Amino acid sequence: MIRNNPTNPSPLRLRYAMLLAAVLTVLGVVAMPTLDLIVAHAQKAYELPGELRRLVAFSEVFAHGLGVLLIILVCVAVDTRHWRIAPTLLATAYLAGLTANLCKLLVARVRPYAMDLPADDVWRTFQGWFLAGDSSLQSFPSGHSATAAGFAMGLACLYPRWIPLWASLAILACSQRSFSSSHYLSDILIGAALGIIVAATMLNPRLPLGRFLEKMRK
């Protein structure tokens, strides 16, 4: 069993998380006109070696709704706090993903696998506003990346000693979205930033939901 760890995210740690989200957002904005098409073309032309490809593909579990739920159930089973930790993990993971998925309804962007990628005009990948009813037009932002980043934040709150592991799993899950040609680099960076912002909001004890989740963890 994992021993109960009463550590809660400090204001300084939450500020660092928000700073990271800001950096990822800036990188996403910069990547959109400069790297999106280069990376997307490279992913279509290059295939990872066998074992690495399987590792990256399997890492989607950390960002997929059912996979996240199974991991949460394992945490509930081995943590001495049991079900008291579930609301924190559910909120940070699923609300982050839900927020990103709602954003998809506002901006229609064709996924890399669904179009003949233009050579140098990234803006052709955008198809307008409020047109994202088709999954192939729901590239921006990445919901999986938001879920993975938010989930990593929740796990880091509960088990801070394992922050490098949670960060590594989130990075692998985000990279899977690129190697599968499901998202452009900017989709992933901005999606991860969105997930961090949502999770940091959920974990902030100065806010009502943050105080509720903190009480549940004790």
DRENMIMAR-612244 format. One record per residue (C-alpha): residue in three letters; residue number from 1; y, x, z. Coordinates in Angstrom, 1 decimal. Each point is the difference from the previous one (the first is absolute). Layout:
REM DRENMIMAR-612244
atom aa ALA	i NUM	v Y	u X	w Z .
...
REM end
This chain:
REM DRENMIMAR-612244
atom aa MET	i 1	v 0.0	u 0.0	w 0.0 .
atom aa ILE	i 2	v 3.5	u 1.1	w -0.7 .
atom aa ARG	i 3	v 2.0	u 0.3	w 3.2 .
atom aa ASN	i 4	v 3.0	u -2.3	w 0.4 .
atom aa ASN	i 5	v 3.2	u 1.9	w -1.1 .
atom aa PRO	i 6	v 3.2	u -1.5	w 1.4 .
atom aa THR	i 7	v 2.2	u 1.9	w -2.3 .
atom aa ASN	i 8	v 2.5	u -2.1	w -1.9 .
atom aa PRO	i 9	v 2.2	u 1.2	w -2.9 .
atom aa SER	i 10	v 3.1	u 1.6	w 1.3 .
atom aa PRO	i 11	v 3.4	u -0.8	w -1.5 .
atom aa LEU	i 12	v 0.1	u 3.5	w -1.3 .
atom aa ARG	i 13	v -3.3	u -0.4	w -1.8 .
atom aa LEU	i 14	v 1.1	u -3.3	w -1.5 .
atom aa ARG	i 15	v 3.2	u 1.7	w -1.2 .
atom aa TYR	i 16	v -2.1	u 2.7	w -1.7 .
atom aa ALA	i 17	v -2.1	u -2.7	w -1.6 .
atom aa MET	i 18	v 3.1	u -1.7	w -1.4 .
atom aa LEU	i 19	v 1.3	u 3.3	w -1.2 .
atom aa LEU	i 20	v -3.3	u 0.6	w -1.8 .
atom aa ALA	i 21	v 0.3	u -3.4	w -1.6 .
atom aa ALA	i 22	v 3.5	u 0.8	w -1.2 .
atom aa VAL	i 23	v -1.2	u 3.3	w -1.5 .
atom aa LEU	i 24	v -2.9	u -1.8	w -1.8 .
atom aa THR	i 25	v 2.4	u -2.6	w -1.3 .
atom aa VAL	i 26	v 2.3	u 2.7	w -1.4 .
atom aa LEU	i 27	v -2.9	u 1.9	w -1.5 .
atom aa GLY	i 28	v -1.2	u -3.3	w -1.6 .
atom aa VAL	i 29	v 3.4	u -0.7	w -1.6 .
atom aa VAL	i 30	v 0.1	u 3.6	w -1.3 .
atom aa ALA	i 31	v -3.6	u -0.1	w -1.3 .
atom aa MET	i 32	v 0.5	u -3.2	w -1.9 .
atom aa PRO	i 33	v 2.0	u 1.4	w -3.0 .
atom aa THR	i 34	v -1.4	u 3.6	w 0.3 .
atom aa LEU	i 35	v -3.7	u 0.0	w 1.0 .
atom aa ASP	i 36	v -1.4	u -3.5	w -0.3 .
atom aa LEU	i 37	v -1.0	u 0.3	w -3.6 .
atom aa ILE	i 38	v -1.1	u 3.6	w 0.2 .
atom aa VAL	i 39	v -2.3	u -0.7	w 2.9 .
atom aa ALA	i 40	v -1.3	u -3.2	w -1.6 .
atom aa HIS	i 41	v -0.8	u 1.7	w -3.3 .
atom aa ALA	i 42	v -1.7	u 2.9	w 1.9 .
atom aa GLN	i 43	v -2.2	u -2.4	w 2.0 .
atom aa LYS	i 44	v -1.2	u -1.7	w -3.1 .
atom aa ALA	i 45	v -0.8	u 3.3	w -1.6 .
atom aa TYR	i 46	v -1.5	u 1.8	w 3.0 .
atom aa GLU	i 47	v -3.1	u -0.9	w 2.1 .
atom aa LEU	i 48	v -0.7	u 1.4	w 3.4 .
atom aa PRO	i 49	v -3.2	u 1.9	w 0.6 .
atom aa GLY	i 50	v -2.9	u -2.1	w 1.2 .
atom aa GLU	i 51	v 0.0	u 0.4	w 3.8 .
atom aa LEU	i 52	v 3.8	u 0.0	w 0.2 .
atom aa ARG	i 53	v 0.1	u -3.1	w -2.2 .
atom aa ARG	i 54	v -2.4	u -1.8	w 2.3 .
atom aa LEU	i 55	v 2.0	u 1.0	w 3.1 .
atom aa VAL	i 56	v 3.3	u -1.3	w -1.5 .
atom aa ALA	i 57	v -1.7	u -3.2	w -1.2 .
atom aa PHE	i 58	v -1.6	u -0.6	w 3.4 .
atom aa SER	i 59	v 3.4	u 0.5	w 1.8 .
atom aa GLU	i 60	v 1.2	u -3.3	w -1.3 .
atom aa VAL	i 61	v -1.9	u -1.5	w 3.0 .
atom aa PHE	i 62	v 2.9	u 1.2	w 2.1 .
atom aa ALA	i 63	v 2.4	u -2.2	w -2.0 .
atom aa HIS	i 64	v -2.1	u -3.0	w -1.0 .
atom aa GLY	i 65	v 0.1	u -3.2	w 2.0 .
atom aa LEU	i 66	v -3.7	u -0.2	w 0.8 .
atom aa GLY	i 67	v -0.3	u 3.8	w 0.6 .
atom aa VAL	i 68	v 2.9	u -0.1	w 2.5 .
atom aa LEU	i 69	v -1.6	u -2.9	w 1.8 .
atom aa LEU	i 70	v -3.3	u 1.9	w 0.4 .
atom aa ILE	i 71	v 1.8	u 3.0	w 1.3 .
atom aa ILE	i 72	v 1.9	u -2.2	w 2.5 .
atom aa LEU	i 73	v -3.3	u -1.5	w 1.2 .
atom aa VAL	i 74	v -1.4	u 3.5	w 0.6 .
atom aa CYS	i 75	v 3.2	u 0.9	w 2.0 .
atom aa VAL	i 76	v -0.4	u -3.2	w 2.1 .
atom aa ALA	i 77	v -3.6	u 0.9	w 0.7 .
atom aa VAL	i 78	v 0.5	u 3.6	w 1.1 .
atom aa ASP	i 79	v 3.4	u -0.3	w 1.7 .
atom aa THR	i 80	v 0.0	u -0.9	w 3.7 .
atom aa ARG	i 81	v 2.8	u -2.5	w -0.6 .
atom aa HIS	i 82	v -2.2	u -1.8	w -2.5 .
atom aa TRP	i 83	v 1.8	u -3.1	w -1.5 .
atom aa ARG	i 84	v 3.3	u 0.9	w 1.5 .
atom aa ILE	i 85	v 0.6	u 2.6	w -2.7 .
atom aa ALA	i 86	v -0.8	u -2.4	w -2.9 .
atom aa PRO	i 87	v 3.4	u -1.6	w -0.3 .
atom aa THR	i 88	v 1.8	u 3.3	w -0.4 .
atom aa LEU	i 89	v -2.4	u 1.2	w -2.8 .
atom aa LEU	i 90	v 0.0	u -3.4	w -1.7 .
atom aa ALA	i 91	v 3.8	u -0.2	w 0.1 .
atom aa THR	i 92	v 0.8	u 3.5	w -1.2 .
atom aa ALA	i 93	v -2.6	u -0.1	w -2.9 .
atom aa TYR	i 94	v 0.1	u -3.5	w -1.3 .
atom aa LEU	i 95	v 3.7	u -0.8	w 0.5 .
atom aa ALA	i 96	v 0.8	u 3.2	w -1.9 .
atom aa GLY	i 97	v -2.3	u -0.9	w -2.9 .
atom aa LEU	i 98	v 1.3	u -3.6	w 0.0 .
atom aa THR	i 99	v 3.6	u 1.2	w -0.2 .
atom aa ALA	i 100	v -0.8	u 2.2	w -3.0 .
atom aa ASN	i 101	v -1.9	u -2.8	w -1.7 .
atom aa LEU	i 102	v 2.9	u -2.3	w 0.4 .
atom aa CYS	i 103	v 2.3	u 2.6	w -1.6 .
atom aa LYS	i 104	v -2.4	u 0.0	w -3.0 .
atom aa LEU	i 105	v 1.0	u -3.6	w -0.7 .
atom aa LEU	i 106	v 3.6	u 1.1	w -0.5 .
atom aa VAL	i 107	v -0.5	u 2.9	w -2.5 .
atom aa ALA	i 108	v -2.4	u -0.1	w -2.9 .
atom aa ARG	i 109	v -1.3	u 3.5	w -0.9 .
atom aa VAL	i 110	v -3.0	u 0.7	w -2.2 .
atom aa ARG	i 111	v -2.7	u 2.0	w 1.6 .
atom aa PRO	i 112	v -0.8	u 3.4	w -1.7 .
atom aa TYR	i 113	v -3.5	u -1.2	w -1.0 .
atom aa ALA	i 114	v 1.3	u -3.2	w -1.6 .
atom aa MET	i 115	v 2.4	u 1.5	w -2.6 .
atom aa ASP	i 116	v 0.3	u 2.7	w -2.6 .
atom aa LEU	i 117	v 2.3	u 2.2	w 2.0 .
atom aa PRO	i 118	v 3.3	u 0.9	w -1.7 .
atom aa ALA	i 119	v 0.7	u 3.7	w -0.4 .
atom aa ASP	i 120	v 3.4	u 0.2	w 1.6 .
atom aa ASP	i 121	v 1.4	u -3.4	w 0.8 .
atom aa VAL	i 122	v -1.2	u -1.0	w 3.5 .
atom aa TRP	i 123	v 2.2	u -3.1	w 0.0 .
atom aa ARG	i 124	v -2.3	u -1.6	w -2.6 .
atom aa THR	i 125	v -2.6	u -0.3	w 2.8 .
atom aa PHE	i 126	v 2.2	u -2.6	w 1.6 .
atom aa GLN	i 127	v -0.2	u -3.5	w -1.4 .
atom aa GLY	i 128	v 2.7	u -1.8	w 1.9 .
atom aa TRP	i 129	v 0.5	u -2.0	w 3.1 .
atom aa PHE	i 130	v -2.2	u -2.7	w 1.6 .
atom aa LEU	i 131	v -2.7	u 0.4	w -2.7 .
atom aa ALA	i 132	v -2.7	u 1.6	w 2.1 .
atom aa GLY	i 133	v -2.6	u -2.8	w 0.0 .
atom aa ASP	i 134	v -2.6	u 2.1	w -1.9 .
atom aa SER	i 135	v -1.7	u 2.8	w 2.0 .
atom aa SER	i 136	v 0.6	u 2.5	w -2.9 .
atom aa LEU	i 137	v 3.8	u -0.6	w 0.6 .
atom aa GLN	i 138	v -0.1	u 0.7	w 3.7 .
atom aa SER	i 139	v 0.3	u 3.8	w 0.0 .
atom aa PHE	i 140	v 3.2	u 0.3	w 2.1 .
atom aa PRO	i 141	v -0.3	u 0.7	w 2.9 .
atom aa SER	i 142	v -3.5	u 1.0	w 1.0 .
atom aa GLY	i 143	v -1.5	u -2.4	w 2.5 .
atom aa HIS	i 144	v -2.9	u 2.3	w 0.8 .
atom aa SER	i 145	v 2.4	u 2.8	w 0.7 .
atom aa ALA	i 146	v 2.0	u -2.2	w 2.4 .
atom aa THR	i 147	v -3.1	u -1.1	w 1.8 .
atom aa ALA	i 148	v -1.3	u 3.5	w 0.3 .
atom aa ALA	i 149	v 3.3	u 1.4	w 1.4 .
atom aa GLY	i 150	v 0.4	u -2.9	w 2.4 .
atom aa PHE	i 151	v -3.6	u 0.2	w 1.2 .
atom aa ALA	i 152	v 0.5	u 3.8	w 0.5 .
atom aa MET	i 153	v 3.0	u -0.8	w 2.1 .
atom aa GLY	i 154	v -1.9	u -2.5	w 2.2 .
atom aa LEU	i 155	v -2.9	u 2.4	w 0.5 .
atom aa ALA	i 156	v 2.5	u 2.8	w 0.8 .
atom aa CYS	i 157	v 1.5	u -2.2	w 2.7 .
atom aa LEU	i 158	v -3.4	u -0.6	w 1.6 .
atom aa TYR	i 159	v -1.5	u 3.4	w -0.5 .
atom aa PRO	i 160	v 2.8	u 2.6	w -0.4 .
atom aa ARG	i 161	v -2.3	u 3.0	w 0.3 .
atom aa TRP	i 162	v -1.5	u -1.0	w -3.4 .
atom aa ILE	i 163	v 3.2	u -0.3	w -1.9 .
atom aa PRO	i 164	v -1.0	u 2.7	w -2.6 .
atom aa LEU	i 165	v -3.2	u -2.0	w -0.7 .
atom aa TRP	i 166	v 1.9	u -3.3	w -0.5 .
atom aa ALA	i 167	v 2.6	u 1.7	w -2.2 .
atom aa SER	i 168	v -2.7	u 1.6	w -2.1 .
atom aa LEU	i 169	v -1.9	u -3.3	w -0.5 .
atom aa ALA	i 170	v 3.3	u -1.7	w -1.0 .
atom aa ILE	i 171	v 0.8	u 2.7	w -2.5 .
atom aa LEU	i 172	v -3.5	u -0.1	w -1.5 .
atom aa ALA	i 173	v 0.3	u -3.8	w -0.3 .
atom aa CYS	i 174	v 3.4	u 0.2	w -1.7 .
atom aa SER	i 175	v -1.3	u 2.7	w -2.4 .
atom aa GLN	i 176	v -2.8	u -2.3	w -1.0 .
atom aa ARG	i 177	v 2.5	u -2.5	w -1.3 .
atom aa SER	i 178	v 1.3	u 2.7	w -2.4 .
atom aa PHE	i 179	v -3.4	u 1.3	w -1.1 .
atom aa SER	i 180	v -1.2	u -3.5	w -0.7 .
atom aa SER	i 181	v 3.1	u -0.5	w -2.3 .
atom aa SER	i 182	v 0.9	u -3.1	w 2.1 .
atom aa HIS	i 183	v 3.5	u 1.3	w 1.0 .
atom aa TYR	i 184	v 2.7	u 2.4	w -1.0 .
atom aa LEU	i 185	v 1.1	u 2.7	w 2.4 .
atom aa SER	i 186	v 3.2	u -1.8	w 1.0 .
atom aa ASP	i 187	v -2.0	u -3.2	w 0.7 .
atom aa ILE	i 188	v -2.1	u 2.0	w 2.5 .
atom aa LEU	i 189	v 2.8	u 1.8	w 1.7 .
atom aa ILE	i 190	v 2.2	u -3.1	w 0.4 .
atom aa GLY	i 191	v -3.0	u -2.0	w 1.1 .
atom aa ALA	i 192	v -0.9	u 2.5	w 2.7 .
atom aa ALA	i 193	v 3.6	u 0.1	w 1.1 .
atom aa LEU	i 194	v 0.0	u -3.8	w 0.3 .
atom aa GLY	i 195	v -3.2	u 0.1	w 2.0 .
atom aa ILE	i 196	v 1.5	u 2.5	w 2.5 .
atom aa ILE	i 197	v 3.1	u -2.1	w 0.4 .
atom aa VAL	i 198	v -1.9	u -3.2	w 0.7 .
atom aa ALA	i 199	v -2.4	u 1.8	w 2.4 .
atom aa ALA	i 200	v 2.8	u 1.8	w 1.9 .
atom aa THR	i 201	v 1.7	u -3.4	w 0.4 .
atom aa MET	i 202	v -3.2	u -1.5	w 1.4 .
atom aa LEU	i 203	v -0.3	u 2.9	w 2.4 .
atom aa ASN	i 204	v 3.6	u 0.0	w 1.2 .
atom aa PRO	i 205	v -0.1	u -1.2	w 3.7 .
atom aa ARG	i 206	v 3.6	u -1.0	w -0.3 .
atom aa LEU	i 207	v -0.9	u -2.8	w -2.3 .
atom aa PRO	i 208	v -1.9	u -3.2	w 1.2 .
atom aa LEU	i 209	v -3.1	u 0.6	w -2.1 .
atom aa GLY	i 210	v -0.1	u 3.7	w 1.0 .
atom aa ARG	i 211	v 0.2	u -1.0	w 3.7 .
atom aa PHE	i 212	v -2.8	u -2.5	w -0.4 .
atom aa LEU	i 213	v -2.3	u 2.5	w -1.7 .
atom aa GLU	i 214	v 0.8	u 2.6	w 2.7 .
atom aa LYS	i 215	v -1.0	u -2.5	w 2.7 .
atom aa MET	i 216	v -3.2	u -0.8	w -1.9 .
atom aa ARG	i 217	v -1.0	u 3.7	w -0.1 .
atom aa LYS	i 218	v 0.3	u 0.5	w 3.8 .
REM end
